[in-house]
């Protein structure tokens, strides 16, 4: 029996005590704690890492505090385009989806792609058709409407600017989960609503296996958050795994090298959550803050926001 563990994130960036009210901080911490403890309960009951990370991300997608699912930001045309990915460390099976609209829980669609197709990555209209075939829940546009999000979009919609999830003016982010179950299997899942006012069907690192999401029982499970273009170029999630597999680095050593050295060298801001085969958890980030929580077998729940 392995020492099961789970970690989650809700985005990383310019998140400081001065940028939040006490009520906002309380709401974020409560959402993070409730989510990580629900995922942990699944593991404690003998559930799989895959089920635990999907469940955790679904819960985060259903909370409008975070930029995923219900809380997704507005695109250039005033709609929502969502991306997600999930990966199984036991057999390297994976499912991913990009640019879908009206899907209540994109991570559930990613899981369906992994479980019920011979493909890994689907996008747009085709992915939505697949969702209908497999009874994945849809919601009307009004479900994704948030007044604060809409106001932010209105401020930039007539420009060519896009707003990152983690800028000082926007404290919402990609969500993700990683877990190790009692059988020794790992899994990772990540979901996002992208960037406010994004154009041209832009896709970040979240749904790209190896960039924003990766799991391998030999090494670790990783879910990333931050400025996606840099995470794509650095192949961050797989890079951490490679440093462990081929150079023999520990989880913390690999995360340090990738997040605090490699990314920083060329301007990449953000962080990741990770778990290895021993149940060790890493929550590194090079930004001002990262919404994060974790829980290991027979240990207290950890919840953090700031450095």
URPEZI-V302478 format. One record per pair of residues at least 12 apart in sequence whose ideal C-beta (glycine too) atoms are under 7 Angstrom apart, sorted by the first residue. I is the first residue (numbers start at 1). J is the second residue. Records with the same first field share a line. If there is no record, write none. Layout:
BEGIN
I=J ; J
END
This chain:
BEGIN
1=182
2=180 ; 182 ; 183 ; 184 ; 279
3=279 ; 296 ; 297
4=43 ; 180 ; 181 ; 182 ; 279 ; 297
5=179 ; 180 ; 275 ; 279 ; 281 ; 295 ; 296 ; 297
6=36 ; 39 ; 40 ; 43 ; 52 ; 56 ; 177 ; 179 ; 294 ; 295
7=178 ; 273 ; 275 ; 281 ; 283 ; 292 ; 294
8=32 ; 35 ; 36 ; 39 ; 56 ; 60 ; 176 ; 177 ; 273 ; 292 ; 293
9=175 ; 176 ; 223 ; 225 ; 273 ; 290 ; 291 ; 292
10=32 ; 60 ; 66 ; 173 ; 175 ; 291
11=66 ; 67 ; 165 ; 166 ; 172 ; 173 ; 174 ; 225 ; 291
12=166 ; 173 ; 225 ; 226 ; 270 ; 271 ; 285 ; 287 ; 289 ; 290
13=164 ; 165 ; 166 ; 167 ; 173 ; 269 ; 287 ; 288 ; 289
14=166 ; 167 ; 168 ; 287 ; 288
15=171 ; 288 ; 289 ; 305 ; 306
16=288 ; 289 ; 306
17=306
19=168 ; 171
20=171
25=305
27=65
28=65 ; 291 ; 305
29=303
31=63 ; 65
32=291 ; 293 ; 303
33=293 ; 301 ; 303
35=56 ; 59 ; 60
36=56 ; 293 ; 294 ; 295 ; 301
37=295 ; 301
38=55 ; 56 ; 59
39=52 ; 53 ; 55 ; 56 ; 177 ; 179
40=295
42=55
43=179 ; 181 ; 182
46=182
47=181
48=181 ; 185
49=179 ; 180 ; 181 ; 185 ; 186 ; 187
50=88 ; 187
52=179 ; 181
53=86 ; 177 ; 178 ; 179 ; 187 ; 188 ; 189
54=86 ; 107 ; 108 ; 111 ; 189
56=177
57=107 ; 175 ; 176 ; 177 ; 189 ; 191
58=105 ; 107 ; 108
60=175
61=105 ; 106 ; 107 ; 175 ; 191
64=146
65=172
66=172 ; 173 ; 175
67=165 ; 172 ; 173 ; 174 ; 192 ; 193
68=174 ; 175 ; 191 ; 192 ; 193
69=82 ; 104 ; 105 ; 106 ; 191
70=143 ; 144
71=146 ; 172 ; 193
72=144 ; 193
73=149 ; 172 ; 193 ; 194 ; 195 ; 196
74=149 ; 150 ; 153 ; 196
75=197 ; 198
76=157 ; 197 ; 198 ; 199
78=153
79=101
80=101 ; 144 ; 193
81=99 ; 101 ; 194 ; 201
82=100 ; 103 ; 106 ; 192 ; 193
83=97 ; 98 ; 99 ; 106 ; 192 ; 194 ; 203 ; 204 ; 206 ; 207
84=96 ; 97 ; 106 ; 107 ; 109 ; 110 ; 190 ; 191 ; 206 ; 207
85=110 ; 190 ; 206 ; 207 ; 209 ; 212 ; 213
86=107 ; 110 ; 111 ; 114 ; 189
87=187 ; 188 ; 209 ; 213 ; 214 ; 215
88=187 ; 215
89=185 ; 186 ; 187 ; 215 ; 216 ; 217 ; 221
90=185 ; 217
92=216
93=114
94=114 ; 120 ; 209
95=110 ; 111 ; 112 ; 113 ; 114 ; 120
96=110 ; 113 ; 120 ; 121 ; 207 ; 209
97=109 ; 110 ; 113 ; 122 ; 123 ; 127 ; 207
98=123 ; 203 ; 207
99=123 ; 124 ; 201 ; 203
100=124 ; 127 ; 128
102=138 ; 139 ; 141
103=131 ; 136 ; 138
104=137 ; 138 ; 139
105=137
106=191
107=189 ; 191
108=136
109=127 ; 131 ; 136
112=134 ; 136
113=130
116=134
117=130
120=209
121=207
152=170 ; 196
153=196 ; 197
156=196 ; 197
157=197
161=197
162=195 ; 196 ; 197 ; 198
163=195 ; 196 ; 197
164=195 ; 227
165=195
166=226 ; 269 ; 270 ; 287
170=196
173=225 ; 291
174=190 ; 192 ; 206 ; 225
175=191
176=189 ; 190 ; 223 ; 225 ; 273
177=189 ; 223
178=221 ; 222 ; 223 ; 273 ; 274 ; 275
179=221 ; 275
180=275 ; 277 ; 279
184=217 ; 277
185=217
186=215 ; 217 ; 220 ; 221 ; 275
187=215 ; 221
188=213 ; 214 ; 215 ; 221 ; 222 ; 223
189=213 ; 223
190=206 ; 212 ; 213 ; 223 ; 224
191=206
192=204 ; 206
204=228 ; 229 ; 232
205=224 ; 228 ; 231 ; 232
206=228
208=232
210=235 ; 237 ; 238
211=231 ; 232 ; 235 ; 236 ; 237
212=224 ; 228 ; 231 ; 237
213=237
214=237 ; 238 ; 241
216=241
217=277
218=245
219=241 ; 244 ; 245 ; 276
220=240 ; 241 ; 244 ; 251 ; 274 ; 275 ; 276
221=274 ; 275
222=237 ; 240 ; 241 ; 272 ; 274
223=272 ; 273
224=236 ; 237 ; 270 ; 272
225=270 ; 271 ; 272 ; 290
226=268 ; 269 ; 270 ; 271 ; 287
227=268 ; 269 ; 270
230=263 ; 266 ; 267 ; 268
231=268 ; 270
234=262 ; 263 ; 268
236=258 ; 263 ; 272
239=258
240=254 ; 255 ; 258 ; 274
243=257
251=274 ; 276 ; 280 ; 282
252=282
255=272 ; 274 ; 282 ; 284
256=284
259=271 ; 272 ; 284 ; 285 ; 286
260=284 ; 286
263=286
264=286
269=286 ; 287
270=285 ; 287
271=284 ; 285 ; 286 ; 287 ; 290
272=284
273=292
279=296 ; 297
281=294 ; 296
288=307
289=305 ; 306 ; 307
291=305
292=304
END
